[in-house]
């Protein structure tokens, strides 16, 4: 998983949805393919829903 900071987004004038331009997607794709040097790393907590979904299915 990668986190990209300071990514410029556009906003749809009709619905307000935020999106990225194809140019930005191209830059991200290039950075991932080139295995660019990382600016920093971070620890991301992970929670599995398996236990909870198994319990919910057993009840229903």
VENFEN-V69756 format. One record per pair of residues at least 12 apart in sequence whose ideal C-beta (glycine too) atoms are under 10 Angstrom apart, sorted by the first residue. I is the first residue (numbers start at 1). J is the second residue. Records with the same first field share a line. If there is no record, write none. Layout:
I->J, J
This chain:
1->42, 44, 46
2->28, 31, 32, 36, 38
3->38, 39, 40, 41, 42, 44
4->20, 24, 27, 28, 31, 32, 39
5->39, 40
7->20, 24, 27, 28
8->20, 21, 23, 24
9->21, 24
10->24
